[in-house]
């Protein structure tokens, strides 16, 4: 199916929640075209030449920041990386003041990774002349991750509608899971989330997902198994007793994987904890694991998002 | 000090009165309520208006001493009279806290000097609000405190709560309880439910409030003391109060206008003016509050007026302080959501906002009987009001900015003196 729209309605990408299915299709289709750029000997197109993109990272990030930066460079944008540590933020400057100072230097887009939910929206509401791209805000949303996940599923399985996706791990604290639920339910996939009850947030079933507390139930009949990182600092506190017990109950091993559909794929947004939520045999399974493909596709999807928002900006 | 109000519809639930009457105040005291009074004093023609006992707020943060950048006694009481309040109870969590007589006396002296309405200080339960040792509660009572509370946080130590309740039976004042289990709250910033999940924000479960309410009604029962539950926001808390009251426990409670009017779904805007503690709750909890108002379980509407500086609220939702202002919006909001919405009649609303508060905290006022203070509010139920900055309050962290409603206080009389009059206020802004 090809998207029936040719532009995004908002100047910003704050989350998947507000996107229409057509807009999601448009981003994924556009990303298909850009994927090829990264395979050329000269990996660069002039789409965003002369545009300044600021990567405002208020929280540590490797994969997402690098992926955005590569995407920006392949589109010929000028890029500037701003990280909270060692900056005015450490001197007590508020996020709004930091952003307004950056905006005074006329960037076209700001890619923001924030510790707190809603921070990208706060900037978008106050900064009418710059496009804000959410690169993850607290436990709220991580839209480009969900888009690259959808791109990868579509590429591997040929469709999103009707696909059985099981997301397993720290559902409560994951922005990835929220964006994925929005995206996958909009595209008519079937979503199951699985975790101990202590890691399932209140009333998540109202988001249109099935909730289970057993790994086997989640894996049974799944086409896509998406493992989430368990934050090591949560062990031994109140969420679960120990990493050992977590692995025994929710770790994905080859034996447990046998219950999934024969062509099921394994995904992980990274960074992985091998031997905690996922066994190395599974993570490195050459046939089923698409974890590194997700990373490759991340660049193409982010190029598409930057292109579509930057393009809209050019028209103004 | 002498004032005649003519042609008003006088609504005074304390006397079950609702009639067209004149009302005469002499030397700051109501001396006569009758049809057609003749007196050669300053006269207000209140045709088309409702005269009610001055509104009383049981829960106001005036911020002085110590946080005058947020609010002062002068500005907070100006906001009060603009909202129809003739008296407010000033919470103890100032800097320093009102945990000793000198602070109480300062608050009283400053409100006499620069206050627009009566101010009744609430003392701290514990020294420094630390929840460790009792403050000098008898001294605070003598200095003028009408109740004690560590509001802003709970009295976590159950033994301290028990002792405070016991001690206050001797003083004849209530212990006002902010009910919250900090372990269950666990750094949460909004109601725990579908919307906290959707927004990825830390949730404050209803159980955080309900477990402490359950504890404190038990402690009130075993001590025979009066516990007043501040800002009740959950169905379970209303149930606890209702059943304890039925069993003869001396427990009273208040709800805020914002918990009546707004739900947690509104937090999707990420507006920090929707961040308060307890948080805006979900529909089933709001419906339980309305049921508690309708059946009399809830004794009072209190604003929890909590002014904060613009800069403090101009940050990410997680980082903003809890609290919203409420004195200037309370009556219009309650009139809209309770009377116009046909939950209760106007006389019951006046009971919740004036007579009830006076009754449960044993305060002067809350009535228009002869011989009581001349504290009268004139309401115009058709007048429009739009909530927007600047407010009379120093702060503008209102949850209702942009809303236009009908029904508001137009004149506020404290001890026979006109402390607020919308016509004068308008002239002033036009100048």
Interface residues (C-beta under 8 A of the other chain):
Chain A: X17 X94 X95 X96 X114 X115 X116 X117 X118 X119 X121 X122 X137 X138 X139 X140 X141 X175 X178 X201 X202 X203 X204 X206 X207
Chain B: X192 X193 X194 X196 X197 X198 X199 X200 X201 X203 X205 X270 X311 X314 X315 X316 X317 X318 X319
